[in-house]
Amino acid sequence: MSDTIKIAYLYEDLMNTYGDSGDVKILCFLLKEKGYDTQVDNISLDMKFNAFDYDFLFFGGGQDFEQSVIAGDLRRHRETIKDYIEDDKPMLCICGGYQFLGKYYETSGGKTIQGLDILPLHTIFKADSRMIGDTEYKTEWGTVKAFENHSGRTYFDDKKKLKPFGVMVQGYGNNPDDKQEGMRYKNTIGSYSHGPILKNENVAKAIADKIITSHKERLAQKN
């Protein structure tokens, strides 16, 4: 159906820590209220994937083991994800999914896992100083309240290209030093916020609007 919005959930079966799938369910609810059906596809190991077949990409969080399992498989999709991001299409990445957009991350065991190297950021795990608890931060869409639980510390390698998603009021965010939460590049958002983050209606509605715009653009290109 032409009015069906298509959502790609990257590795839903492996990257769904702390109920990140709730973000997709909230979006589907809001889009239904606006008159749209939704189709959510789990893009998992060994599957073919073209990002431009979709109106929205979602990438949740996972533990070290799950991230190491998908790391090699994910690289097959680097170019289509990169092109999708650069084309200003909407994407939301939580925790591990956020980290994968960067150059690399060092696991708690000291192993370096290469990321997609799409955006200039990297993550270093500090197993002895886990960042956990309720968070609050300010974004362009207003205040966000969520929950974080991570030992990875993410740093921007190009602060002119990347902007933080929010400025911390409570909690750690990307790392204990910068007082910033998440990342914003074009219409791609990375965040450490679970809870899920889209329980914050202000952010959920803003992203839903961007998905609808993306959907209309995809249909227009087909025609």
N, C-alpha and C positions, 0 to 999 in steps of 0.2 A: 504493500500500500504506500502511496506517495506521502501520506501524512504520518508514516512511521519513522520515528527518530531512532537511529542506530548507534548503539554505544558499544565500544570495545573495552572489555575488562581484561587487562593483561594479566595472565596467570592467576585467575581468580581462585583456582584450586590450590595454589601454593602461596599466594601473597594476600592474606586476609587476616592479618593480626589485629586483635582488639576490635573485631567487628567492622573493619573498614568497608565491607560490602554494604553497610548501612548507608554510606554516602550515595551509592548507586540507587538504592531503594528510595531514598528521599527524593532524588532527582526524578526518578520515574513517577513518583506521586505528584510532584509539582508539575511535570510535563503533562500528565493525564488531566490535571485540573485545567490546563490551558488547551485541552482538546487534542493532545497528541498521544498516539500509541507509541510504545517503546519496544525495541528489540535489543537485548543484551547478549552479546556473544563472548564466551570465555575463550580467549586466545591463549592456548597453552602449548606445551612442548610439541615440537615437530609440526605445528600447524602453519599453513600459509596465512599471510596477513598483509593487507594493503590498507594503511591508515586512512587513505582518502575514500575508502568505502564507508567511513563512519563519520558521525557528526560530533563525537566526543570520545576521548580516550581517558580511561581511568586505570591507575596503577597503584595498588595498595602496598602495605608493608609486610615484611616477613622476617624470620629469624635467619641467623648466619647460614644454617644448613640449606634452607629453602633458596636463599639468595645465591649460594654457590651452585645449586642445581640448575637454576635458570640462566646463570650468567652467560654460559656459552651459547645457549639457544637464543637468547635475547639479541645477541650481536647480529643475527641474520636479519633483524628488523631495524637495524640502526638507520639506514638511509631513509626508509619510508617514515619513521618517527621523526627524524631530523627535518625532513621536508615538510611534514605536517606542522611541526612547531614553527618553522620559519614562515609558513604560509598563514600564520596568525590564527590557527584553529585552536579550539579550547581543549585543554588537557589538565587533569588534576592528579598529582602524584603524592602519595603519603609515605613518609618514613623511608622504607627500603626502596620504594619506587622513585622517590625523590633523589635518593643517593645514586641510583643507577644512571641518572641523567648526566652525572659528573664524570670526571676522568678516572677515578678509582676510589676504593675504600679499603682500609685496613681492618681486618676482622679482629675480634677479641683474642684470637689465637696467633695474631701477628702475620697472617697471610694477606697478601695484597690481591684483591679481586678487581680486575679492570671493569670500568663502567662503559657506558656508551660513548663517552667523551663528546657529547652534544653541547653541553653547557660548561663554562669554566668554573667548576667547583670540585672539591674533593672532600672525603670524609675519613676521619681517623677515630677508631674505637678506643675508648678508655674504660676497660672493664671494671676498674676499681672506683669509678666515679660516675655511676649511673644517674641520669637525669630523669626524674620521675615525679609526677604530681600534677595538680591542676595548673592550668595556664590561662593567662589573659593577655591580650595584646590588641593594639589599634591598627586597623587597616583602612584602606580608602572606602570600604563599604561599612565601616563602623567597627564596634568592639566585637572581638571573638573570644569565647570561653571554651576551653577544650581540656584535653588530658594528654600528657606526654609520658613516654617510657622508653628511653633510648640511651645507649652509651656511646653512640656515634656522634662525633662533633663535626659539623659541616662548615667549611670555609669557602668564601668566594675567591676565585683567582683573578677575576676581573670585575671590580666593583662598579665600573662605569657601565658595563653591559648588563649585569644582574642587579636587581633591586630586591630588598627584602619584602616579603608579603606583609609583614607587620612589625611593629615596634613593641617590645615586651613591656608589660606592666607587672606581671607575675609569672615566674617560671624561668626556664633557661632558653628555650627556642633552639636556634642552630648550634649554639655553643655557649659556654658560660661567660664569654668575653664581650661579644658584639651587641648583646641585648636586642637581637633581631630574630624574628621567627619566619622561617620559610624563605621562599624565593619567588619572584615574579619576573617572567621574561615573555614579552608579548602577551598572548593569552594562555600561557602555561604557568601553572602554580605548583610549587612544591611546598610541602609542609610536614612538620612532625606532629601535627594535631590529630589525635584519635578522638573518639568520643561518641559518634563520629563527628568530624568537623562540621558537616552540613546540618547538624542539629541547630546551628546558628542560621536562622532563617534569612538573615540579611545576605550572607555569603551564598547560601543555596539558591536564592532567587536570582542573584546576580549571575551565577554560573548557568542557571537554567535559561536565562535570557540569551546568553552567549551561545548556548547549544542550539536554541531556536534559530538564531541568526546563521550559524554554521549550517544547519539543516537546509534553510532556504537557499543558501549559496550553493550547496551541493546539488539540489534539485535544479536550480537555474543553469548550472553547468551541464547537467545531463540533457536539458532541453535546448 
